[in-house]
């Protein structure tokens, strides 16, 4: 039954059935958390080799460096070479960081406000207004970083090929627009891979602001769970060829490869930017944890071996996304009340409920014991203009719990839609 074509009598009868099942769901007293894209325990167990990598005194010397000592602010040579292999850029373009790429992103934006970027006329804190572009639906933690510093966030619509580049190219004509957040491969939450044309248009942007920053968060660069690995262009070299060598800052980490919050991260950018940020970061730290860098390099080895490890992750993640698809196709698709994406990698499914029902549906989910990312979180300031988008994060629960959670979710989506249609 398509809800929009049903009679009021049919909708009331359906409401009674769905509401009765909702009460059954509540009676289960579930406590299931799908609020964030956390790796499951079994995924974390894959990286047990990192924990077992014990470095003896003689093992702590690499490339003439004692990893136990101070120094090497930009990271070990072997760690730079590892990330260059994974990201497809040069080792000279890599600054190796600590456990979180989000920390790196925060630090770049922080320095932009306190000191300015390489080509800034003044620190951003001295600008009357700083605007930042936010492809939406997008990653709430990105938006939080720029909002924290007082930037004005501007939503940019997403398309099947990435951010709407016509909109982006028009907005960057404003010199107050200082940058854009991007998740170019398996975007959060849509799971979109930016098209070759979109990537090229990014590299060839001509923003009015001389210090415009593309914050290129390549968090899911090796995170396929269905099909073969998808090669992705090197944005660093493309920007260089386009005459914009210092415009892009690419980020990645091993958080969803090895240990969440216990891995290593990287920033890839121009050699000029590396030199500039080396000076800025030297006031903050002497070096990152080089012991952890070495342990990770020895465990992950190179891109080829990392991709073999990610196949083990795919065996865990694939069935979970299949459960999500199974429930949505069976329970929601015939009703004509929602649409969603079907990614082949990443960590999320982007679900668009009937406009005006997302908050209500998630409130019902919480009442039934299923915690999810708040409605609106995928838009700047937490305000989805349609009250529609919901981020489904299936990675953490075991399949058995995920099935229960999806039963609750589908029930709540139906109930919220029926309430709206019946003005209940």
VEXMAR-160200 format. One record per residue (C-alpha): chain; residue number from 0; x, y, z. Coordinates in steps of 0.001 Angstrom, whole numbers, always signed. Each point is the difference from the previous one (the first is absolute). Layout:
site kette: A nr: NUM px: X py: Y pz: Z $
...
END
This chain:
site kette: A nr: 0 px: +0 py: +0 pz: +0 $
site kette: A nr: 1 px: +1322 py: +3407 pz: -990 $
site kette: A nr: 2 px: -930 py: +2254 pz: +2887 $
site kette: A nr: 3 px: -604 py: +3073 pz: -2127 $
site kette: A nr: 4 px: -2582 py: -1897 pz: -2080 $
site kette: A nr: 5 px: -1814 py: -1645 pz: +2909 $
site kette: A nr: 6 px: -3365 py: +1079 pz: +1349 $
site kette: A nr: 7 px: -385 py: +1379 pz: +3510 $
site kette: A nr: 8 px: -1654 py: -3248 pz: +1067 $
site kette: A nr: 9 px: +2938 py: -2010 pz: -1326 $
site kette: A nr: 10 px: +2507 py: +2301 pz: +1698 $
site kette: A nr: 11 px: -1802 py: -267 pz: +3351 $
site kette: A nr: 12 px: -24 py: -3787 pz: -255 $
site kette: A nr: 13 px: +3701 py: +32 pz: -837 $
site kette: A nr: 14 px: +670 py: +2357 pz: +2901 $
site kette: A nr: 15 px: -1615 py: -2430 pz: +2432 $
site kette: A nr: 16 px: +2137 py: -2874 pz: -1270 $
site kette: A nr: 17 px: +3262 py: +1977 pz: +23 $
site kette: A nr: 18 px: -709 py: +1553 pz: +3399 $
site kette: A nr: 19 px: -681 py: -3431 pz: +1480 $
site kette: A nr: 20 px: +3353 py: -1235 pz: -1306 $
site kette: A nr: 21 px: +1676 py: +3107 pz: +1436 $
site kette: A nr: 22 px: -1352 py: -917 pz: +3431 $
site kette: A nr: 23 px: +1429 py: -3501 pz: -492 $
site kette: A nr: 24 px: +3372 py: +1556 pz: -859 $
site kette: A nr: 25 px: -64 py: +2087 pz: +3169 $
site kette: A nr: 26 px: -792 py: -3059 pz: +2079 $
site kette: A nr: 27 px: +3343 py: -1532 pz: -1014 $
site kette: A nr: 28 px: +1811 py: +2611 pz: +2147 $
site kette: A nr: 29 px: +2776 py: +311 pz: -2574 $
site kette: A nr: 30 px: +3131 py: +2062 pz: +575 $
site kette: A nr: 31 px: +1626 py: +201 pz: -3422 $
site kette: A nr: 32 px: +2388 py: +2775 pz: -1072 $
site kette: A nr: 33 px: +365 py: +979 pz: -3663 $
site kette: A nr: 34 px: +844 py: +3641 pz: +669 $
site kette: A nr: 35 px: +3545 py: +30 pz: -1439 $
site kette: A nr: 36 px: +2001 py: -1901 pz: -2594 $
site kette: A nr: 37 px: +2037 py: -2028 pz: +2463 $
site kette: A nr: 38 px: +1861 py: -3126 pz: -1104 $
site kette: A nr: 39 px: -1304 py: -3151 pz: +1657 $
site kette: A nr: 40 px: +2066 py: -2073 pz: +2428 $
site kette: A nr: 41 px: +629 py: -2650 pz: -2638 $
site kette: A nr: 42 px: +1421 py: +2679 pz: -2324 $
site kette: A nr: 43 px: +2274 py: +1314 pz: +2720 $
site kette: A nr: 44 px: +1189 py: -3567 pz: +608 $
site kette: A nr: 45 px: +1343 py: -77 pz: -3573 $
site kette: A nr: 46 px: +2664 py: +2459 pz: +1110 $
site kette: A nr: 47 px: +1212 py: -2198 pz: +2825 $
site kette: A nr: 48 px: +3378 py: -92 pz: -1693 $
site kette: A nr: 49 px: +542 py: +3659 pz: +869 $
site kette: A nr: 50 px: -423 py: -768 pz: +3680 $
site kette: A nr: 51 px: +2366 py: -2950 pz: -270 $
site kette: A nr: 52 px: +2699 py: +2037 pz: -1720 $
site kette: A nr: 53 px: +2387 py: +422 pz: +2909 $
site kette: A nr: 54 px: +3065 py: +2043 pz: -858 $
site kette: A nr: 55 px: +3212 py: -1116 pz: +1648 $
site kette: A nr: 56 px: +2819 py: +2500 pz: +419 $
site kette: A nr: 57 px: +1729 py: -1099 pz: -3203 $
site kette: A nr: 58 px: -3272 py: +330 pz: -1952 $
site kette: A nr: 59 px: -452 py: +3667 pz: +842 $
site kette: A nr: 60 px: +2463 py: +1296 pz: -2582 $
site kette: A nr: 61 px: -1359 py: +675 pz: -3493 $
site kette: A nr: 62 px: +1556 py: +2160 pz: -2702 $
site kette: A nr: 63 px: +2570 py: +1188 pz: +2523 $
site kette: A nr: 64 px: -2646 py: +1157 pz: +2482 $
site kette: A nr: 65 px: -602 py: -1317 pz: +3519 $
site kette: A nr: 66 px: -3808 py: +41 pz: +147 $
site kette: A nr: 67 px: +83 py: +170 pz: +3799 $
site kette: A nr: 68 px: +1583 py: +3432 pz: -38 $
site kette: A nr: 69 px: -1048 py: +3533 pz: -870 $
site kette: A nr: 70 px: -7 py: +1341 pz: -3534 $
site kette: A nr: 71 px: -1375 py: -648 pz: -3483 $
site kette: A nr: 72 px: -2983 py: +2318 pz: +423 $
site kette: A nr: 73 px: -1385 py: -786 pz: -3461 $
site kette: A nr: 74 px: +225 py: -3750 pz: +579 $
site kette: A nr: 75 px: +2204 py: -2977 pz: -742 $
site kette: A nr: 76 px: +1203 py: -430 pz: -3567 $
site kette: A nr: 77 px: -1516 py: -3491 pz: -168 $
site kette: A nr: 78 px: -3368 py: +1345 pz: +1231 $
site kette: A nr: 79 px: +49 py: +2746 pz: -2631 $
site kette: A nr: 80 px: +770 py: -2592 pz: -2662 $
site kette: A nr: 81 px: -2862 py: -2178 pz: +1240 $
site kette: A nr: 82 px: -2554 py: +2800 pz: -233 $
site kette: A nr: 83 px: +1358 py: +1153 pz: -3355 $
site kette: A nr: 84 px: -548 py: -3543 pz: -1302 $
site kette: A nr: 85 px: -3574 py: -111 pz: +1333 $
site kette: A nr: 86 px: -1003 py: +3474 pz: -1186 $
site kette: A nr: 87 px: +1918 py: -43 pz: -3277 $
site kette: A nr: 88 px: +2066 py: +3114 pz: +661 $
site kette: A nr: 89 px: +3668 py: +733 pz: +775 $
site kette: A nr: 90 px: +1575 py: -693 pz: +3394 $
site kette: A nr: 91 px: +1175 py: +3623 pz: +35 $
site kette: A nr: 92 px: -3668 py: +1020 pz: +76 $
site kette: A nr: 93 px: -738 py: -1919 pz: +3222 $
site kette: A nr: 94 px: -103 py: +1249 pz: +3584 $
site kette: A nr: 95 px: -622 py: -2978 pz: +2308 $
site kette: A nr: 96 px: -2176 py: +695 pz: +3009 $
site kette: A nr: 97 px: -1327 py: -1669 pz: +3102 $
site kette: A nr: 98 px: -3024 py: -2142 pz: +691 $
site kette: A nr: 99 px: -2626 py: +2222 pz: -1639 $
site kette: A nr: 100 px: -310 py: +1693 pz: -3366 $
site kette: A nr: 101 px: -2752 py: +2150 pz: +1532 $
site kette: A nr: 102 px: +2642 py: +1492 pz: +2308 $
site kette: A nr: 103 px: +2039 py: +867 pz: -3094 $
site kette: A nr: 104 px: -3000 py: +1694 pz: -1603 $
site kette: A nr: 105 px: -747 py: +1936 pz: +3163 $
site kette: A nr: 106 px: +3634 py: +1122 pz: +231 $
site kette: A nr: 107 px: +30 py: +1241 pz: -3595 $
site kette: A nr: 108 px: -3175 py: +2030 pz: +508 $
site kette: A nr: 109 px: +1278 py: +1217 pz: +3378 $
site kette: A nr: 110 px: +3242 py: +1255 pz: -1545 $
site kette: A nr: 111 px: -1940 py: +1613 pz: -2829 $
site kette: A nr: 112 px: -1893 py: +2064 pz: +2573 $
site kette: A nr: 113 px: +2973 py: +732 pz: +2240 $
site kette: A nr: 114 px: +2739 py: +540 pz: -2606 $
site kette: A nr: 115 px: -1522 py: -410 pz: -3442 $
site kette: A nr: 116 px: +903 py: -2529 pz: -2674 $
site kette: A nr: 117 px: +2987 py: +267 pz: -2326 $
site kette: A nr: 118 px: -1644 py: +2527 pz: -2330 $
site kette: A nr: 119 px: -2187 py: +1817 pz: +2544 $
site kette: A nr: 120 px: +91 py: +3785 pz: +26 $
site kette: A nr: 121 px: -779 py: -113 pz: +3723 $
site kette: A nr: 122 px: -1079 py: -2581 pz: +2608 $
site kette: A nr: 123 px: -3598 py: -1057 pz: -498 $
site kette: A nr: 124 px: -872 py: +1283 pz: +3471 $
site kette: A nr: 125 px: +608 py: +3515 pz: -1343 $
site kette: A nr: 126 px: -2429 py: -432 pz: -2893 $
site kette: A nr: 127 px: -3426 py: +1596 pz: +404 $
site kette: A nr: 128 px: -1667 py: -3224 pz: -1160 $
site kette: A nr: 129 px: +1337 py: -3453 pz: -804 $
site kette: A nr: 130 px: -2287 py: -2254 pz: -2010 $
site kette: A nr: 131 px: +492 py: -3734 pz: -482 $
site kette: A nr: 132 px: -1754 py: -2280 pz: -2482 $
site kette: A nr: 133 px: -1610 py: -3153 pz: +1345 $
site kette: A nr: 134 px: -1202 py: -2599 pz: -2527 $
site kette: A nr: 135 px: -3215 py: -1344 pz: +1503 $
site kette: A nr: 136 px: -936 py: -2542 pz: +1107 $
site kette: A nr: 137 px: +3502 py: -181 pz: +1442 $
site kette: A nr: 138 px: +2129 py: -800 pz: +3027 $
site kette: A nr: 139 px: -1148 py: +1770 pz: +3158 $
site kette: A nr: 140 px: +3469 py: +48 pz: +1606 $
site kette: A nr: 141 px: +1352 py: +1972 pz: -2975 $
site kette: A nr: 142 px: -2713 py: +2594 pz: +432 $
site kette: A nr: 143 px: +654 py: +156 pz: +3743 $
site kette: A nr: 144 px: +3673 py: +875 pz: -541 $
site kette: A nr: 145 px: -657 py: +3091 pz: -2120 $
site kette: A nr: 146 px: -3035 py: +999 pz: +2068 $
site kette: A nr: 147 px: +2194 py: -177 pz: +3126 $
site kette: A nr: 148 px: +2160 py: +2814 pz: -1392 $
site kette: A nr: 149 px: -2986 py: +2120 pz: -975 $
site kette: A nr: 150 px: -49 py: -616 pz: -3747 $
site kette: A nr: 151 px: -3269 py: +434 pz: -1857 $
site kette: A nr: 152 px: -982 py: -3392 pz: -1404 $
site kette: A nr: 153 px: -1559 py: -164 pz: -3457 $
site kette: A nr: 154 px: -1725 py: -3189 pz: -1130 $
site kette: A nr: 155 px: +831 py: -1239 pz: -3495 $
site kette: A nr: 156 px: -2299 py: -2637 pz: -1524 $
site kette: A nr: 157 px: +1418 py: -3414 pz: -814 $
site kette: A nr: 158 px: -557 py: -1694 pz: -3356 $
site kette: A nr: 159 px: +684 py: -3552 pz: -1157 $
site kette: A nr: 160 px: +3494 py: +1195 pz: -1061 $
site kette: A nr: 161 px: +893 py: +1927 pz: +3153 $
site kette: A nr: 162 px: -650 py: +3605 pz: +1049 $
site kette: A nr: 163 px: -1911 py: +2096 pz: -2530 $
site kette: A nr: 164 px: +3005 py: +1604 pz: -1652 $
site kette: A nr: 165 px: -2045 py: +2687 pz: -1749 $
site kette: A nr: 166 px: -989 py: +1212 pz: +3453 $
site kette: A nr: 167 px: +3547 py: -356 pz: +1351 $
site kette: A nr: 168 px: +1560 py: +1890 pz: -2898 $
site kette: A nr: 169 px: -2506 py: +2812 pz: +438 $
site kette: A nr: 170 px: +416 py: +246 pz: +3790 $
site kette: A nr: 171 px: +3816 py: +140 pz: -79 $
site kette: A nr: 172 px: -217 py: +3284 pz: -1900 $
site kette: A nr: 173 px: -644 py: +1514 pz: +3429 $
site kette: A nr: 174 px: +3398 py: +792 pz: +1665 $
site kette: A nr: 175 px: -1577 py: -671 pz: +3409 $
site kette: A nr: 176 px: -430 py: -3662 pz: -971 $
site kette: A nr: 177 px: +3168 py: -1552 pz: +1374 $
site kette: A nr: 178 px: -433 py: -3723 pz: -565 $
site kette: A nr: 179 px: -2083 py: -3119 pz: -432 $
site kette: A nr: 180 px: -316 py: -3348 pz: +1771 $
site kette: A nr: 181 px: +171 py: -3099 pz: -2201 $
site kette: A nr: 182 px: -220 py: -3767 pz: +508 $
site kette: A nr: 183 px: +861 py: -997 pz: -3572 $
site kette: A nr: 184 px: -269 py: -3779 pz: +153 $
site kette: A nr: 185 px: -3051 py: -1670 pz: +1563 $
site kette: A nr: 186 px: -1133 py: +3359 pz: +1331 $
site kette: A nr: 187 px: -1459 py: +223 pz: +3482 $
site kette: A nr: 188 px: -2914 py: -782 pz: +3 $
site kette: A nr: 189 px: -998 py: -363 pz: -3680 $
site kette: A nr: 190 px: +2692 py: -2517 pz: -953 $
site kette: A nr: 191 px: +686 py: +1899 pz: -3232 $
site kette: A nr: 192 px: +3305 py: -221 pz: -1848 $
site kette: A nr: 193 px: +779 py: +3368 pz: -1540 $
site kette: A nr: 194 px: +119 py: -280 pz: -3785 $
site kette: A nr: 195 px: +3165 py: +670 pz: -1971 $
site kette: A nr: 196 px: -1584 py: +3205 pz: -1330 $
site kette: A nr: 197 px: -824 py: +1183 pz: +3522 $
site kette: A nr: 198 px: +3561 py: -634 pz: +1202 $
site kette: A nr: 199 px: +1411 py: +1854 pz: -3010 $
site kette: A nr: 200 px: -2312 py: +2948 pz: +627 $
site kette: A nr: 201 px: +1189 py: +143 pz: +3589 $
site kette: A nr: 202 px: +3621 py: +35 pz: -1129 $
site kette: A nr: 203 px: -763 py: +2807 pz: -2444 $
site kette: A nr: 204 px: -1989 py: +2204 pz: +2371 $
site kette: A nr: 205 px: +769 py: +3706 pz: -225 $
site kette: A nr: 206 px: -1165 py: +1343 pz: +3355 $
site kette: A nr: 207 px: +125 py: +3697 pz: +777 $
site kette: A nr: 208 px: +1627 py: -710 pz: +3370 $
site kette: A nr: 209 px: +3755 py: -581 pz: -552 $
site kette: A nr: 210 px: +58 py: -2289 pz: +3047 $
site kette: A nr: 211 px: -3026 py: -2134 pz: -921 $
site kette: A nr: 212 px: +397 py: -3499 pz: +1496 $
site kette: A nr: 213 px: -1413 py: -3240 pz: -1320 $
site kette: A nr: 214 px: -239 py: -2248 pz: +3069 $
site kette: A nr: 215 px: +143 py: -3387 pz: -1756 $
site kette: A nr: 216 px: -862 py: -2620 pz: +2644 $
site kette: A nr: 217 px: +796 py: -3275 pz: -1754 $
site kette: A nr: 218 px: -1143 py: -2037 pz: +3015 $
site kette: A nr: 219 px: -1275 py: -2967 pz: -2026 $
site kette: A nr: 220 px: +2744 py: -224 pz: -2618 $
site kette: A nr: 221 px: +378 py: -3817 pz: +321 $
site kette: A nr: 222 px: -3381 py: -867 pz: +1507 $
site kette: A nr: 223 px: -1844 py: -2060 pz: -2590 $
site kette: A nr: 224 px: -2339 py: -2672 pz: +1353 $
site kette: A nr: 225 px: -1388 py: -1087 pz: -3378 $
site kette: A nr: 226 px: +1920 py: -481 pz: -3234 $
site kette: A nr: 227 px: +3586 py: +802 pz: -892 $
site kette: A nr: 228 px: +2077 py: +2872 pz: +1326 $
site kette: A nr: 229 px: -856 py: +3262 pz: -1767 $
site kette: A nr: 230 px: +3057 py: +2029 pz: -978 $
site kette: A nr: 231 px: -340 py: +3708 pz: +680 $
site kette: A nr: 232 px: +1888 py: +2968 pz: -1518 $
site kette: A nr: 233 px: +2736 py: +1804 pz: +1920 $
site kette: A nr: 234 px: -1454 py: +3419 pz: +747 $
site kette: A nr: 235 px: +3437 py: +1339 pz: +1021 $
site kette: A nr: 236 px: +1552 py: -480 pz: -3440 $
site kette: A nr: 237 px: -3170 py: +1155 pz: -1774 $
site kette: A nr: 238 px: -4 py: +3266 pz: +1938 $
site kette: A nr: 239 px: +3696 py: +409 pz: -772 $
site kette: A nr: 240 px: -618 py: -462 pz: -3735 $
site kette: A nr: 241 px: -2874 py: +2489 pz: +145 $
site kette: A nr: 242 px: +2208 py: +2661 pz: +1563 $
site kette: A nr: 243 px: -1565 py: -364 pz: +3456 $
site kette: A nr: 244 px: +2697 py: -1993 pz: +1828 $
site kette: A nr: 245 px: -691 py: +1400 pz: +3464 $
site kette: A nr: 246 px: -3817 py: -52 pz: -94 $
site kette: A nr: 247 px: -708 py: -3537 pz: +1222 $
site kette: A nr: 248 px: +541 py: -1801 pz: +3310 $
site kette: A nr: 249 px: -702 py: -3733 pz: -154 $
site kette: A nr: 250 px: -534 py: -2044 pz: +3152 $
site kette: A nr: 251 px: -121 py: -3713 pz: +783 $
site kette: A nr: 252 px: +484 py: -2298 pz: +2958 $
site kette: A nr: 253 px: +75 py: -3655 pz: +1001 $
site kette: A nr: 254 px: -2887 py: +430 pz: +2461 $
site kette: A nr: 255 px: -2258 py: -2350 pz: -1973 $
site kette: A nr: 256 px: +2893 py: -2183 pz: -1181 $
site kette: A nr: 257 px: +1705 py: -861 pz: +3282 $
site kette: A nr: 258 px: -973 py: +1591 pz: +3326 $
site kette: A nr: 259 px: -2619 py: +2733 pz: +294 $
site kette: A nr: 260 px: +1683 py: +2792 pz: +1944 $
site kette: A nr: 261 px: +3258 py: -1930 pz: +192 $
site kette: A nr: 262 px: +1418 py: +141 pz: -3500 $
site kette: A nr: 263 px: +1925 py: +2524 pz: -2082 $
site kette: A nr: 264 px: -1172 py: +2772 pz: -2279 $
site kette: A nr: 265 px: +1360 py: +2055 pz: -2867 $
site kette: A nr: 266 px: -378 py: +3346 pz: -1680 $
site kette: A nr: 267 px: +989 py: +133 pz: -3657 $
site kette: A nr: 268 px: +613 py: +3426 pz: -1460 $
site kette: A nr: 269 px: +2591 py: +1996 pz: -1946 $
site kette: A nr: 270 px: +3620 py: +139 pz: +1118 $
site kette: A nr: 271 px: -450 py: +3723 pz: +617 $
site kette: A nr: 272 px: -2932 py: -685 pz: +2307 $
site kette: A nr: 273 px: +1991 py: -2740 pz: +1774 $
site kette: A nr: 274 px: +2796 py: +2479 pz: +672 $
site kette: A nr: 275 px: -2445 py: +2676 pz: +1186 $
site kette: A nr: 276 px: -1862 py: -2318 pz: +2382 $
site kette: A nr: 277 px: +3231 py: -1493 pz: +1299 $
site kette: A nr: 278 px: +823 py: +3457 pz: +1353 $
site kette: A nr: 279 px: -3473 py: +480 pz: +1465 $
site kette: A nr: 280 px: -233 py: -3463 pz: +1564 $
site kette: A nr: 281 px: +3483 py: +244 pz: +1483 $
site kette: A nr: 282 px: -1423 py: +2350 pz: +2637 $
site kette: A nr: 283 px: -2485 py: -2708 pz: +988 $
site kette: A nr: 284 px: +2028 py: -3214 pz: +16 $
site kette: A nr: 285 px: +3439 py: -1491 pz: -460 $
site kette: A nr: 286 px: -1232 py: -3099 pz: -1790 $
site kette: A nr: 287 px: -2886 py: -2427 pz: -258 $
site kette: A nr: 288 px: +120 py: -3584 pz: +1310 $
site kette: A nr: 289 px: +2637 py: -1502 pz: -2290 $
site kette: A nr: 290 px: -139 py: -3352 pz: +1806 $
site kette: A nr: 291 px: -3616 py: -343 pz: -1088 $
site kette: A nr: 292 px: +897 py: +1130 pz: -3516 $
site kette: A nr: 293 px: +2606 py: -2753 pz: -266 $
site kette: A nr: 294 px: -2305 py: -2649 pz: +1462 $
site kette: A nr: 295 px: -2676 py: +888 pz: -2528 $
site kette: A nr: 296 px: +2348 py: +54 pz: -2968 $
site kette: A nr: 297 px: +1334 py: -3429 pz: +936 $
site kette: A nr: 298 px: -3521 py: -1385 pz: +332 $
site kette: A nr: 299 px: -1580 py: +1664 pz: -3056 $
site kette: A nr: 300 px: +3182 py: -136 pz: -2146 $
site kette: A nr: 301 px: -1324 py: +1666 pz: -3155 $
site kette: A nr: 302 px: -3134 py: +697 pz: -2016 $
site kette: A nr: 303 px: -230 py: -3522 pz: -1418 $
site kette: A nr: 304 px: +134 py: -1625 pz: +3427 $
site kette: A nr: 305 px: -2424 py: +2582 pz: +1408 $
site kette: A nr: 306 px: -2498 py: -882 pz: -2712 $
site kette: A nr: 307 px: +275 py: -3672 pz: +1012 $
site kette: A nr: 308 px: -799 py: +1006 pz: +3583 $
site kette: A nr: 309 px: -2972 py: +2029 pz: -1227 $
site kette: A nr: 310 px: -1408 py: -3099 pz: -1692 $
site kette: A nr: 311 px: -353 py: -1473 pz: +3479 $
site kette: A nr: 312 px: -1884 py: +3118 pz: +1052 $
site kette: A nr: 313 px: -2218 py: -376 pz: -3066 $
site kette: A nr: 314 px: -1015 py: -3495 pz: +1090 $
site kette: A nr: 315 px: -1366 py: +1566 pz: +3178 $
site kette: A nr: 316 px: -1450 py: +3211 pz: -1403 $
site kette: A nr: 317 px: -1585 py: -1424 pz: -3153 $
site kette: A nr: 318 px: -2579 py: -2189 pz: +1783 $
site kette: A nr: 319 px: -993 py: +2906 pz: +2247 $
site kette: A nr: 320 px: -738 py: +2282 pz: -2928 $
site kette: A nr: 321 px: -1884 py: -2898 pz: -1581 $
site kette: A nr: 322 px: -2231 py: -149 pz: +3089 $
site kette: A nr: 323 px: -740 py: +3716 pz: -314 $
site kette: A nr: 324 px: -846 py: -391 pz: -3689 $
site kette: A nr: 325 px: -2147 py: -3076 pz: +671 $
site kette: A nr: 326 px: -2178 py: +1759 pz: +2579 $
site kette: A nr: 327 px: -335 py: +3233 pz: -1955 $
site kette: A nr: 328 px: -859 py: -1790 pz: -3243 $
site kette: A nr: 329 px: -2559 py: -2238 pz: +1685 $
site kette: A nr: 330 px: -1566 py: +2342 pz: +2542 $
site kette: A nr: 331 px: +323 py: +3534 pz: -1416 $
site kette: A nr: 332 px: +430 py: -117 pz: -3775 $
site kette: A nr: 333 px: -3571 py: -1190 pz: -808 $
site kette: A nr: 334 px: -1468 py: +2909 pz: +1992 $
site kette: A nr: 335 px: +1477 py: +2844 pz: -2059 $
site kette: A nr: 336 px: +905 py: +2047 pz: +3089 $
site kette: A nr: 337 px: +3798 py: +161 pz: -196 $
site kette: A nr: 338 px: +3126 py: -405 pz: -2096 $
site kette: A nr: 339 px: +3559 py: -934 pz: +868 $
site kette: A nr: 340 px: +3413 py: -687 pz: -1468 $
site kette: A nr: 341 px: +1621 py: -3381 pz: -582 $
site kette: A nr: 342 px: +3749 py: +501 pz: +559 $
site kette: A nr: 343 px: +2707 py: -2574 pz: -663 $
site kette: A nr: 344 px: +2387 py: +1393 pz: +2572 $
site kette: A nr: 345 px: +309 py: +2338 pz: +2931 $
site kette: A nr: 346 px: -1950 py: -202 pz: +3232 $
site kette: A nr: 347 px: -3478 py: +1423 pz: -533 $
site kette: A nr: 348 px: -3306 py: -142 pz: -1810 $
site kette: A nr: 349 px: -1623 py: +3367 pz: -647 $
site kette: A nr: 350 px: -3763 py: -365 pz: +447 $
site kette: A nr: 351 px: -2512 py: +2657 pz: -1014 $
site kette: A nr: 352 px: -3303 py: -393 pz: +1834 $
site kette: A nr: 353 px: -3246 py: +1734 pz: -865 $
site kette: A nr: 354 px: +716 py: +3735 pz: +473 $
site kette: A nr: 355 px: -959 py: +1205 pz: +3433 $
site kette: A nr: 356 px: +322 py: -3416 pz: +1675 $
site kette: A nr: 357 px: +3693 py: -692 pz: +709 $
site kette: A nr: 358 px: +76 py: +1488 pz: +3508 $
site kette: A nr: 359 px: -3217 py: -1746 pz: +960 $
site kette: A nr: 360 px: +1193 py: -3342 pz: -1392 $
site kette: A nr: 361 px: +3255 py: +153 pz: +1967 $
site kette: A nr: 362 px: -1830 py: +1035 pz: +3161 $
site kette: A nr: 363 px: -2111 py: -3131 pz: -420 $
site kette: A nr: 364 px: +3168 py: -2066 pz: -571 $
site kette: A nr: 365 px: +1448 py: +1307 pz: +3245 $
site kette: A nr: 366 px: -3230 py: -823 pz: +1813 $
site kette: A nr: 367 px: +340 py: -3557 pz: -1294 $
site kette: A nr: 368 px: +3626 py: -281 pz: +1121 $
site kette: A nr: 369 px: +1924 py: +776 pz: -3214 $
site kette: A nr: 370 px: +2387 py: +2977 pz: +103 $
site kette: A nr: 371 px: +930 py: +1608 pz: -3336 $
site kette: A nr: 372 px: +1754 py: +3141 pz: -1212 $
site kette: A nr: 373 px: -2366 py: +2931 pz: +698 $
site kette: A nr: 374 px: -2146 py: +1190 pz: -2873 $
site kette: A nr: 375 px: +1492 py: +3119 pz: -1561 $
site kette: A nr: 376 px: +3575 py: -887 pz: +971 $
site kette: A nr: 377 px: +965 py: -406 pz: -3658 $
site kette: A nr: 378 px: -700 py: +3700 pz: -664 $
site kette: A nr: 379 px: +1717 py: +3171 pz: +1257 $
site kette: A nr: 380 px: -1193 py: +1099 pz: +3433 $
site kette: A nr: 381 px: -1918 py: -3296 pz: +297 $
site kette: A nr: 382 px: -2852 py: +1414 pz: -2093 $
site kette: A nr: 383 px: -1272 py: -2150 pz: -2843 $
site kette: A nr: 384 px: -2384 py: +2314 pz: -1899 $
site kette: A nr: 385 px: -2174 py: -2960 pz: -984 $
site kette: A nr: 386 px: +252 py: -1929 pz: +3288 $
site kette: A nr: 387 px: +631 py: -3065 pz: -2149 $
site kette: A nr: 388 px: +3587 py: -1287 pz: +9 $
site kette: A nr: 389 px: +1004 py: -2782 pz: +2398 $
site kette: A nr: 390 px: +3459 py: -1557 pz: +217 $
site kette: A nr: 391 px: -87 py: -3761 pz: +528 $
site kette: A nr: 392 px: +3236 py: -1338 pz: +1532 $
site kette: A nr: 393 px: -106 py: -3818 pz: -14 $
site kette: A nr: 394 px: +3646 py: -778 pz: +843 $
site kette: A nr: 395 px: -42 py: -455 pz: +3790 $
site kette: A nr: 396 px: -2826 py: -2469 pz: +828 $
site kette: A nr: 397 px: +300 py: -3723 pz: -754 $
site kette: A nr: 398 px: -2281 py: -1122 pz: -2844 $
site kette: A nr: 399 px: -2575 py: -1442 pz: +2419 $
site kette: A nr: 400 px: -318 py: +3329 pz: +1835 $
site kette: A nr: 401 px: +29 py: +1936 pz: -3257 $
site kette: A nr: 402 px: -3015 py: -1972 pz: -1206 $
site kette: A nr: 403 px: -1895 py: +1011 pz: +3132 $
site kette: A nr: 404 px: +1088 py: +3607 pz: -420 $
site kette: A nr: 405 px: -1112 py: +109 pz: -3633 $
site kette: A nr: 406 px: -3369 py: -1493 pz: +925 $
site kette: A nr: 407 px: -443 py: +2833 pz: +2500 $
site kette: A nr: 408 px: +1276 py: +2599 pz: -2479 $
site kette: A nr: 409 px: -2364 py: -1063 pz: -2787 $
site kette: A nr: 410 px: -2920 py: -97 pz: +2412 $
site kette: A nr: 411 px: +753 py: +3522 pz: +1199 $
site kette: A nr: 412 px: +400 py: +1338 pz: -3539 $
site kette: A nr: 413 px: -3422 py: -1399 pz: -872 $
site kette: A nr: 414 px: -1607 py: +1298 pz: +3180 $
site kette: A nr: 415 px: +1387 py: +3514 pz: -423 $
site kette: A nr: 416 px: -1220 py: +116 pz: -3609 $
site kette: A nr: 417 px: -3465 py: -1259 pz: +944 $
site kette: A nr: 418 px: -260 py: +2542 pz: +2816 $
site kette: A nr: 419 px: +798 py: +2787 pz: -2444 $
site kette: A nr: 420 px: -2404 py: -1226 pz: -2656 $
site kette: A nr: 421 px: -2804 py: -443 pz: +2533 $
site kette: A nr: 422 px: +871 py: +3146 pz: +1980 $
site kette: A nr: 423 px: +132 py: -2115 pz: +3145 $
END
